[in-house]
Amino acid sequence: MAALASRAMAAGGLRVTEPGTGESLAVRTVLSAGGAREFLPRIEENFVTFVTFGPLGTVTLIMLGAPVR
């Protein structure tokens, strides 16, 4: 659901302001080729860092690779 919302916001050209720096950033989506290339290589780091549950990164990678033969 969040990916679909980000796609709509990116298509609409929505920009947000980062509170710490005041920098204006464009909304990007992972539902594009460029977004997937940016997101997928760091998926384990994202889950381990932001969720703060170390084994979740490894489990996620295994689940993503399970259907691939």
For each residue, the residues with C-beta under 8 A, 3 or more apart:
1: 4 5
2: 5 6
3: 6 7 29 30 31
4: 1 7 8 31
5: 1 2 8 9
6: 2 3 9 10 27 28 29 30 31
7: 3 4 10 11 29 31 32
8: 4 5 11 12
9: 5 6 12 14 27 29
10: 6 7 13 14 26 27 28 29 32
11: 7 8
12: 8 9
13: 10 26
14: 9 10 26 27
15: 24 25 26 27
16: 24 25 27
17: 22 23 24 25
18: 21 22 23 24 25
19: 22
20:
21: 18
22: 17 18 19
23: 17 18
24: 15 16 17 18
25: 15 16 17 18
26: 10 13 14 15
27: 6 9 10 14 15 16
28: 6 10 32 34 35 38
29: 3 6 7 9 10 32 35
30: 3 6 35 36 38 39
31: 3 4 6 7 35 36
32: 7 10 28 29 35 36
33: 36 37
34: 28 37 38
35: 28 29 30 31 32 38 39
36: 30 31 32 33 39 40
37: 33 34 40 41
38: 28 30 34 35 41 42
39: 30 35 36 42 43 46
40: 36 37 43
41: 37 38
42: 38 39 45 46
43: 39 40 46 47 57 60 61 64
44: 47 48 57 58 60 61
45: 42 48 49 57
46: 39 42 43 49 50
47: 43 44 50 51 53 56 57 60
48: 44 45 51 52 53 54 56 57
49: 45 46 52
50: 46 47
51: 47 48 56
52: 48 49
53: 47 48 56
54: 48 57 58
55: 58 59
56: 47 48 51 53 59 60
57: 43 44 45 47 48 54 60 61
58: 44 54 55 61 62
59: 55 56 62 63
60: 43 44 47 56 57 63 64
61: 43 44 57 58 64 65
62: 58 59 65 66
63: 59 60 66
64: 43 60 61
65: 61 62 68
66: 62 63
67:
68: 65
69:
